Amino acid sequence: MRSLLFKFGLGLASLAAFSITATAQEFKSADYDLQVEVVAEGFEYPWGLAFLPGGQMIVTEREGPIRLVDPDGRLLPPLENVPEVVASGQGGMLDVALDPDFTESSIIYFSYSEPGRGGVSTAVARGKLNKAANALEDVKVIFQQMPKSSGGRHFGSRLVFGPDKTLFITLGDRGERDRVQDFTIHRGQVVRINRDGSIPDDNPFKGKSGYMPETWSHGHRNPQGAALDPATGLLWTVEHGARGGDEINQPESGKNYGWPIISYGRHYFGTKIGEGTEKAGYEQPLFYWDPSIAPSGMMIYTGEMFPKWQGDVFVGALKYQLLSRLDRENGVIQGEERLLDGYGERIRDVRQGPDGAIYLLIDSDPGAVLRVSRK
C-alpha cells in the first residue's frame, strides 16, 4: 500500500505559547501544559546523549570530548582515551549509545569523523567505560565509512540497536550525491553490523557482488536522526533534504530510498533534483517537510508522563528551532504539532528520559541539556 505523505502546513496547527517563570519556561501544546528547564549546561556543541544506570548522563561534544554528567548537572572532565577526531564543518564527535548489555559489559559505542588516508569519514568505535578512572578502556574501531574524502558535510551518524542487538549506523552522502547510487562504496546508507563489527548473516547484500556487505538500505542523503519503534521493533530515520524534502523513512532490508534520483526538495540554487518525486524501484517517505526544518535527533515516545503521546514520533529541528511531534494513530502519521516554537535554540538530539520526560540537546556553544515535562 502506498505511503501516506504529508507536506508542512497540512498537519496539526502549532499550538505553542511562550511565557517565563522564575525557574522554567512554559509552553502550551494541544494536550499538555509544558515546562522547559535547563538540567546541565556548559557544553561545546553537544551532539549525542544517553542515560546511564544510576542517574548519570553521557554527552558527546562535536569538538571531540565525551563527558559524564552527574544527576545534579555537574559536568565531569572529558573521558580519557578517546580517538582522534576531525572537528570541522558538520564533523566531530557525534552519537553515543550504550551496549544492550551495558549493566554487565560497561561498553559504549560512539561515532565520529575519523582522519585517515584520503581525508575523513564516519567511523564507529566501542570501549569499556571505567567511571572510576573517568576513561575508556580497550577502545576498538568496529566500522569505517569507505572511501574517506575531503569536506565537512553529511556524516549522518546516528546509532541504534535493533531487537536482535545488531547495530544500525546512518551514513550521509558526504556531499557527494552523484556517488550515492554506487553500491560498491559507503555513501548515503543505513548499515548494519554486529557489536564486534562483523557482518550479520542475514544482511541483504552479504556475499553479493557489487555491494558493500554492511549495507542495510540505500539512497539516503544525510540521516541525522534514527530511533527504534518499540511497538514493532522497526528502525525509523529522519534525513535532511536540500531545499525542502526532509524525510521520515522506515528503512527496510535491501530497499532504495531514492536520493538523488527522487526527492521532494530542490537544489539550493533552485533547480529540480533528479527525475521528480516518484520512480519505480524507489521507496516513498512516510512523511516529508517542505520547506525544510533541518531535522536532527529522533525519538519514539513510550513514557507515562505524556500518555496521549505514546507512540508519537519526536524530531528536533535545527533551522526552525523547535520540536516536531508527529501524531501517530495505529502506526500511521496523521499530522504534526510544532512544540517549543519560540524557545529560539537549535535542537540537536531528542531522548526519552528514565522519568518519562523528554530531554533535548541544544546545539550551541555553550550548549545545554533541557528537560521538557508537564507543568
C-alpha positions in Angstrom: 0.0 0.0 0.0 1.3 3.4 -0.9 2.6 5.6 1.9 0.5 8.5 3.2 2.5 11.7 2.6 2.2 15.0 4.5 3.6 18.4 3.5 4.3 21.1 6.1 1.1 23.0 6.7 -1.3 20.1 6.3 -0.8 18.7 9.8 -2.0 19.9 13.2 -1.6 23.6 13.8 1.2 24.8 16.0 -0.2 25.5 19.5 2.9 26.7 21.4 2.6 29.7 23.7 5.6 31.2 25.4 6.0 32.7 28.9 8.7 32.8 31.6 8.7 31.8 35.2 11.5 32.1 37.8 12.6 28.5 37.2 11.3 27.4 33.8 9.9 28.5 30.5 6.3 27.5 29.9 4.7 26.4 26.7 1.2 25.1 25.7 0.6 22.1 23.5 -2.6 20.6 22.2 -2.7 18.1 25.1 -0.5 19.4 27.9 1.0 22.5 29.6 4.8 22.1 29.3 7.7 23.4 31.2 11.3 23.5 29.9 14.2 23.5 32.4 18.0 23.5 31.9 19.4 20.5 33.7 23.0 20.8 32.5 25.0 23.4 30.6 28.4 24.5 29.5 28.9 22.1 26.6 30.6 22.9 23.3 28.1 22.0 20.6 26.7 18.8 22.2 25.6 16.1 19.7 24.6 12.8 21.3 23.0 11.9 24.6 22.4 8.6 26.5 21.3 7.8 30.0 23.4 5.6 32.3 22.1 3.4 35.1 22.2 5.2 38.4 21.2 8.6 37.1 24.2 9.9 35.1 24.1 11.0 31.5 26.8 10.7 28.9 27.1 13.5 26.3 29.2 13.9 23.3 30.5 17.3 22.1 31.2 17.9 18.5 34.7 19.3 19.2 35.8 15.9 20.5 35.0 15.3 24.2 32.8 12.7 25.7 31.6 13.7 29.2 29.7 12.1 32.0 27.2 14.4 33.7 26.1 13.8 37.3 22.4 13.9 38.3 22.9 17.4 39.8 24.0 18.7 36.4 27.7 18.8 37.1 29.9 18.1 34.1 32.9 15.8 34.7 36.1 16.3 32.8 36.3 14.7 29.3 36.9 10.9 29.2 40.4 9.8 28.6 41.5 7.6 25.7 39.1 9.0 23.1 40.3 8.5 19.5 41.5 11.5 17.4 38.5 13.4 15.9 38.4 15.8 13.0 36.1 18.6 14.3 35.4 20.5 11.1 32.2 21.6 9.4 29.5 19.1 10.4 32.1 16.5 11.6 33.4 15.8 15.0 32.4 13.6 17.9 28.8 12.6 17.0 26.4 10.0 18.5 26.7 7.7 21.5 24.8 4.5 22.5 25.0 2.0 25.3 25.6 -1.6 24.7 22.3 -3.6 25.1 24.1 -5.5 27.9 25.7 -2.4 29.4 25.0 -3.3 33.0 27.2 -6.3 32.6 29.7 -5.1 29.9 30.1 -1.3 30.7 30.6 -0.9 26.9 29.6 2.2 25.0 29.6 2.9 21.2 30.3 6.2 19.6 30.5 7.6 16.1 32.9 10.4 14.9 34.6 11.8 11.9 37.9 9.9 11.6 41.0 11.1 9.8 42.9 8.8 7.5 44.2 8.2 4.1 42.1 10.3 1.6 40.5 12.6 4.2 37.8 11.9 6.8 34.8 9.7 7.1 32.3 8.5 9.7 33.7 5.8 12.0 32.2 3.9 14.9 34.2 2.7 17.9 33.4 0.8 21.1 35.1 0.9 24.5 34.6 -0.1 28.1 33.6 2.8 30.4 35.7 3.0 33.5 33.8 5.5 35.6 36.3 5.4 38.5 39.2 6.4 36.1 36.9 8.7 34.0 38.3 6.9 31.0 37.6 4.5 28.2 39.4 1.2 28.0 40.0 -1.4 25.2 38.9 1.1 22.5 38.4 -0.6 19.2 37.2 0.8 15.8 34.5 -1.5 14.5 33.3 0.4 11.4 34.8 2.9 8.9 33.0 4.5 6.1 34.9 4.0 2.9 36.4 5.7 1.0 37.3 8.7 3.0 37.0 12.1 1.4 37.7 15.8 1.9 35.0 18.2 3.0 33.0 18.6 6.2 29.4 17.8 5.2 26.9 15.0 5.7 28.3 12.5 8.1 24.9 11.2 9.2 25.9 9.1 12.2 23.0 8.0 14.5 23.5 4.7 16.3 20.5 2.4 17.1 20.5 -1.1 18.4 17.9 -3.5 16.9 15.9 -6.0 18.9 18.5 -8.7 18.0 21.3 -6.5 19.3 22.7 -5.7 15.9 23.8 -2.1 15.4 22.3 0.3 12.8 24.5 3.2 11.7 23.2 6.0 9.5 25.7 7.4 6.9 25.4 10.6 5.0 26.5 11.1 1.4 29.4 13.3 2.4 28.1 16.0 0.0 28.8 13.6 -3.0 25.3 12.9 -4.2 26.4 11.5 -7.5 28.1 8.6 -5.7 25.1 7.5 -3.6 23.8 5.0 -6.2 27.3 3.4 -6.4 26.8 0.4 -4.2 30.4 -0.5 -4.0 31.2 2.3 -1.5 29.6 3.8 1.6 27.6 6.8 0.6 24.1 7.6 1.8 23.2 4.4 3.5 22.0 2.7 6.6 24.5 0.0 7.5 24.0 -2.9 10.0 26.8 -4.7 11.8 27.2 -7.0 14.8 28.6 -5.5 18.0 32.1 -6.7 17.3 32.0 -5.2 13.8 31.3 -8.4 11.9 28.5 -8.7 9.3 25.2 -10.3 10.2 24.5 -13.4 8.1 21.0 -12.0 7.2 22.2 -8.7 5.9 20.6 -8.2 2.4 23.9 -7.8 0.4 26.3 -10.1 2.3 28.1 -12.2 -0.3 26.5 -10.3 -3.2 28.9 -9.0 -5.8 28.9 -5.2 -6.4 27.6 -4.3 -2.9 29.1 -3.5 0.5 28.1 -6.3 2.9 27.3 -3.9 5.7 24.6 -2.2 3.8 21.0 -2.4 5.0 19.4 0.2 2.8 20.5 2.7 0.1 19.5 6.1 -1.3 19.7 8.3 1.8 21.0 11.9 1.8 22.0 12.7 5.4 20.1 10.9 8.1 21.0 12.6 11.3 18.1 11.1 13.4 17.1 7.5 14.0 15.1 5.5 16.5 13.7 2.1 17.1 9.9 1.7 17.3 9.4 -0.2 20.5 6.0 -1.4 19.3 7.2 -3.1 16.1 11.0 -3.4 16.5 11.5 -1.5 13.2 14.0 1.2 12.5 12.9 4.8 11.7 15.1 7.5 10.3 14.9 11.2 9.5 17.1 12.8 7.0 17.9 16.3 5.7 16.7 17.2 2.3 18.1 20.1 0.3 15.7 23.0 -0.1 12.8 21.0 1.2 12.4 17.3 1.1 13.4 16.4 4.7 12.1 12.8 5.0 10.9 10.3 7.6 11.6 6.8 6.4 11.3 3.3 7.8 14.4 1.7 6.1 13.7 -1.9 5.1 16.2 -4.5 4.2 17.7 -4.1 0.7 15.5 -1.2 -0.3 16.5 2.0 -2.1 15.1 5.4 -0.9 15.9 7.3 -4.0 18.5 10.0 -3.3 19.3 11.8 -5.6 17.0 10.1 -8.3 13.8 11.2 -6.5 13.2 13.9 -3.9 10.5 16.3 -2.6 13.1 19.1 -2.4 15.0 21.2 -4.9 18.7 22.1 -5.1 19.8 25.1 -3.1 20.2 27.0 -6.4 16.5 26.3 -7.2 16.7 23.6 -9.9 14.9 20.3 -9.9 16.5 17.3 -8.3 16.7 14.1 -10.2 13.7 12.8 -12.0 10.9 14.1 -9.8 9.2 12.8 -6.6 8.5 9.2 -7.7 10.0 6.4 -9.7 9.6 2.7 -9.9 12.1 0.8 -7.7 12.5 3.7 -5.2 10.7 3.9 -1.9 8.4 6.8 -0.8 8.9 8.6 2.6 6.3 8.2 5.3 6.3 11.9 5.8 8.2 14.9 4.4 8.7 18.6 5.2 8.7 21.4 2.6 10.2 23.8 3.4 13.0 22.1 5.3 13.1 22.2 9.1 16.7 20.8 9.1 15.9 17.7 11.3 18.3 16.0 13.7 17.6 13.8 16.7 14.6 11.5 16.7 12.7 9.6 19.4 9.5 7.5 19.6 7.8 8.1 22.9 6.7 5.3 25.3 6.6 7.0 28.7 3.9 7.6 31.3 4.4 11.4 31.7 2.6 12.1 28.4 0.2 9.2 27.9 -1.6 10.9 25.0 1.7 11.0 23.1 2.7 7.3 23.4 3.7 6.0 20.0 4.3 9.5 18.6 7.5 10.5 16.8 9.5 13.5 18.0 12.1 15.2 15.9 14.4 18.1 16.7 14.8 21.0 14.2 18.0 22.9 13.8 16.9 25.5 11.3 13.3 26.1 12.7 14.5 25.7 16.3 11.6 23.7 17.5 10.4 20.2 18.5 8.2 18.5 16.0 5.6 16.0 17.3 4.3 13.6 14.6 0.9 12.3 15.7 0.6 8.6 15.0 -2.6 6.6 15.1 -2.4 2.8 14.6 1.2 3.3 13.5 0.3 5.9 10.7 1.4 9.5 10.9 -1.7 11.7 10.9 -0.3 15.2 11.4 2.2 17.4 13.0 2.3 19.7 16.1 5.2 22.1 16.5 6.3 22.4 20.1 8.6 24.9 21.8 8.3 27.3 18.9 9.8 30.5 20.2 12.4 28.9 22.5 15.0 30.0 20.0 17.6 27.3 20.1 18.8 24.6 17.6 17.7 21.2 18.9 20.3 18.6 18.1 19.2 15.4 19.9 15.9 14.2 21.4 15.7 11.4 24.0 13.1 10.0 26.4 14.5 10.0 29.9 14.0 7.3 32.6 11.5 9.6 34.3 9.3 9.8 31.1 10.3 13.4 30.5 11.7 14.5 27.1 15.3 15.6 27.1 16.8 17.8 24.4 20.4 18.8 23.4 20.9 22.4 22.4 23.4 22.8 19.6 25.4 25.8 20.6 28.5 26.9 22.4 27.7 27.0 25.3 25.1 24.2 24.8 22.8 22.6 27.3 20.6 19.6 28.2 16.9 20.6 28.5 14.2 18.6 30.3 10.6 19.0 28.9 8.0 17.9 31.4 4.3 18.5 32.3 3.7 21.7 34.3 
